[in-house]
Amino acid sequence: MKNTDQKYKGIIVPMVTPFKRDLSIDKKAVKIILDTFLNTKISPFILGTTGEYVSIPGKQKIELVRSVVEHVNKRITIYAGISENCLRESVDKAKMYSDMGVDAVVAHLPYYYPLSSDQIIRYYEQLADMIPCPLFLYNNPFTTKISIPLEIIDQLSYHSNIVGIKDSERGMERLDHSIKLWKYRTDFVFLAGWAEQSAFALLNGAEGVVPSAGNLIPEYYRDLYELTIKGKEMQAYALQDKINHISELCLKDKSISESIPVLKTMMSAFGLCQPFVAPPMINLGNKTQIQIKAIIKSALTGNNNLIE
């Protein structure tokens, strides 16, 4: 664990976008989810992959941002996704969200055209130059089908308006190299998006982690972060094992488009949101929902706080 004074740090949850049955934004659920984040002092990353960003109409995105900003009321840091295939649209969203009160924006690469190294660098430099708020790069080859080489990220890391990277790519060699590259930087933050390795990342120098399961069990991730700050390595890895087991109960071997409906169903078992997803994802059947709710309710009974 490194700079505890860093603004962009800790547990940053890629928040689900809660819908009603008619796929309108469920503002009551937005507040319920945010209250769990506020109570555990973790931050929301809205309009990301888990937030079904590409499936939400523009007006609803604005509605969601406004609801989040108003409810949070500057009590925690808010990150918002602005990933578009059109640079101008990403810039416009960054300006709008910044004016509304978002603290930092996050953008993965446009994913229609194959991109060369020079095109990747130029795209992010243009985006960073044109927006009024701090920018996080976002490497997510699961959706973009492009892996950003670490040397390109490192080159971009010296841009004055690029403050960090959220990297969701798997691979211990890449994760370890990333941490070593940026662990002593005070002007550039590494956020690990590989949730199963959160303890390793935090203990070895990552500034924060971005776990989707934090929507369901934010208190577990709060405890994990506190354990790593205190250097309690054995307890941190034990809690990581428990978190991984909970996630695997219903999410193992699921693709992103399969896991989001499952995650929302798990959350619905505890009244956090309703289980509805936007097309092209499909709502789970009633029988499957009942099974998932029973499994996760059984798994999450008992005392969850493991800090001593």
Secondary structure, DSSP 4 states (H G I P E B T S, - for coil): ---TT-SS-EEEEE----B-TTS-B-HHHHHHHHHHHHHHT-EEEESSTTTTGGGS-HHHHHHHHHHHHHHHTTSS--EEE---SSHHHHHHHHHHHHHHT-SEEEEE---SS---HHHHHHHHHHHHHH-SS-EEEEE-HHHHS-PPPHHHHHHHTTSTTEEEEEE----HHHHHHHHHHHTT-SS-EEEE--GGGHHHHHHHT-SEE--GGGGT-HHHHHHHHHHHHTT-HHHHHHHHHHHHHHHHHHHTT--HHHHHHHHHHHHHTTTSS-----TTS-PPPHHHHHHHHHHHHHHT-S------
